[in-house]
């Protein structure tokens, strides 16, 4: 198990593991590394759907994403992110990651860890991999705030809405807005205490957070805009360049992520995600 840390506060790459046969001690080290670094890329894996589900279940109960058309027919715990059509229908969600977000923030008990596996990666004419994923470290972002700002947000809660994420996309069909309305808005602290590490982490995103409880609308929007801009500073970030066989694990309590769409429909991209459930945030 060879670990290389990224230069910033989040991100790590791991070589030398065979995840379907991973030993208990190595699994414990990997799980601890995910919590410590927020994002971990395990390189060079060969995972079928069954192997991915079996490995992911070692982290906890897996969640079924609400976009049913993007789920695996054999293992509905797997969610496809893809620009590919099969038999005239999309293989998976084509615009997942369009906004900065953390998975499951619209739920009373948001997702804990997500695991995205690269089946096919698009490449440019020069062979460079396309479709990178960017991450932001929310603990480092919290620590870098002025003390007065930390004191302010420590007593505030943000409202998160799945409906908001889709209705602000003008090209989205009305059926998606109707479906997402089945998930009523929820609130979480703007600064959570990570349930494993104990670190304070900002918890908000442009994709889901709509307002701040207890503040006038304009004041709350100003605070959210400032924080959303703050967390994207380069010194808090990590950018992952994909290779086929990568399994990237990220901690949704400690990071945001965002996809880059620098490839065309003819440049195939097929990814499979398993998502682990979590508990209430405090």
N, C-alpha and C positions, 0 to 999 in steps of 0.2 A: 504494500500500500504506500505509494509515493505521493506526497502532498506538496503542492506548490501554491503558496498564497499570492493573491493579487496584490498590487501595490497599495491599494486603498484600504478602508476599514471593512469592506465586504468582498466576497468572492474567493474561491479556491478551486483548483483543478486536482483531480485524483486519477492516478494511473495505477495499473497493476491489480485491479479487482475484477473478479468474475461475479457479478451480483447474484445470479441464480444460485451460486454455490458459496456465497459469502459466509465466513465463520462468524460466530457470535461476537467475539472480541472486535473484529474488524467492523461489524455492523454498528456496534456501540460507538466506536471511534468515528465512524461516518456520521451517525446521528448527532453526536456531540459537535462535530465540525459544522454541520448545517446550522445548529443553534449558535455557534460561536461566530461564524462567518456570514450567515444569512443566505448565501448562494454558494452551491457547490456543484461543479461539473464533473461527473464521473465519465471518463473517456473510454472509447473502445469497447462498448457493450454490444451484445447480440441478444436482443430481448424480443421474443414473440409476445403476443398479448397475454398469454397465460403467465409467462415468466414475469412480465411487468406487474401484473396484478398481485402475484404471489409475493414479490419483493415489496411492493408498496404497502401491503397489508401488515408488514412488520412494524410500520409506523403508527397504525391505528385503523379505525373503521374508515372505509372509503365512501366517498359521497358521489351521488349521481347528479350531474349538472342538468339544469332545467331545459337546456336546448336539446330536446330528445333526438332530433334528426342528426345530431353530430355525435351520438353515442355509438360505441361498438355494438354490433348485433349479438356478438357472442359474450362480451364482457361489458355490460352497460356502465361499469365503474370507470371505463376508459372514454375519454372525450377527445375527439379528433379536431385538430387545428390544421386546416389544409386549404389550398387554393385549387384543388383537383376536383373535377367532376367525374363521377362514375355512373354509367347508364343514364346520363342526362340529369343527374342529381348531384349536389355538392357532397363530397366525401365527409367534410367537416365544416366547422365554423371558419369563414374566410376572413373575418375582420377582428378576431379575438386579439386583444392587446392594443387596439387602436388608441385607447386612452390610457394614461397612467392609472394604475389601480392595484389593489391587493385583492386576491381571490376571496369571494364570500363575504365581503364587508357588509353586504346588504342583508345578512342573516343575523339573528340574535346570538348565535354561536358561530363565528366565522371559521373558515377553513384554517388549518394549521400549516401543513406542508403540502406543496404541489410538486409534481415530478413530471417533467416534459421530456419525452424521448424522441430523438430525431430519426425518423425512418428514411426520409428523403430531404436533402438540403439543396436549394437552388444555388447556382453558380453563375458568375459573370463570364464574359468572353475570355478573360484572362485566367479563369479558374478560381477567382476569389469567391469565397462563400458569401452569400447574401442572406438577408433576413435575420440580422443580429437581434438579440434581445437586450435591452438596457434595464438596469436595476438601480434603485436608490436605497441607501442605508438609512433607516429611520432612527436608529439609536444615535449614530454620529450626528445626524441632522438636529436631533433634540439637544444633544450636548453642546452644539455650537450656537444655540440661541442665546441671546442676552438673558441674564438672570431674571429681569423684570418680565420678559416675555414668557419664560418657563413658568414663573409664578402665576401669570395670568392664565395660561392654557391648562395648568394642572387642575384647575377647578371647572373646566368647561367640557362639554360633550358635543360631538358633531353628529348630525343626522345623515344617514347613508340610505340611498334609494336606488334600487335597480331600475325603477321606472325612469329616473332622471338620466341614467346612462344611455337609454335608448331613445327617449323622446328628444334629446338634443342633437340627434343625428337626423338631419332632414331627409336623407334617403331611405331611412328605415320604414318598413311597412307598418301600418297601424296595428296589425296583429301582434307584432312583437311588443309594442307598448301595452297592449291589452294583457298579454301574457305576463309581462313583468310586473303589472299591477297586482298580480296574485301574491307578490311579496311586499307587504306593507313596509314603510320606512322604519328603520331602527336607529337607535343612538348608541354610540360608543364614546369613551373618553377620547379627547383630542390627543392626550398623552397617556398611553397604557403602560402598565408594568408587565414586562414580558413574563409569561407564566413559567418559563424554564430558567432563563438567565437572570431575571430580576431587574434587567436594565429598563430604563425609561425609553420608550419609542414613540415618536409621533405616529398618529394613526388617522390619516385622511388621504384623499386623492381627488383629482379632478374628475375621475370617472364616476364616483359614487357619492361624495360628500356634498350635500346641497346647502346646508346652513349650520349655524352654531346655536345650540339651545341657550336661551336666556339673554341673547344679545339682539339689539335691533338689527333688522335685515341688512341695512347698508354697512353697519359696523362689522357684522359677522362675515359678510362677503369680502370686505377689505382684509380681515384677518385670514380668511381661507386663501385668498389670492396671494397674500404675502407668504404664507406657509407653503403653498403649492409651488411657488417660485423658489423658495429657500431650499426645499428638499432636493431639487434637481441640480444643485451646484455640483460641478464635476468632482470636487473632493469627497463627496459622499457616494460616488457612483461606481458601477462596474458594468462593462459591456461584454456580452458573451458572443463570440463568433462561433457558429455551429459547425460541427462535422457530423456526418452520419455515424450513428452509434453512441452519440452523447446522451447521457441522462442527466439533466440539470434539475437539481432539487433546490427549492427556495422556501424560506420561512416567511409566511404571509404576515406574521405578527411583527416582523422586523424589516420588511422590504416592500417597496413598490416595484412594478415592472411595466414595461412598455415595449411593443413590437415595432421593428422598423420594416416598412413596406417598400423596399428598394428593388423589388423583383417584379417580373411581369407574369401574367397568367400562364404563359408558355413555359416558365421556369418553375418546375414542380416543387412544391413544399408540402411534406406530409409529416405531422407530428402527432404523438399520442400523449395525453395527460392523464395521470392519476392524481386524485385530490383527497387528502386526509382531513377528516372532520376535526373540529376543535371545540373549545368551551367558551363561555362568556368571558369578555375582556374587562379587566379592571385596572 
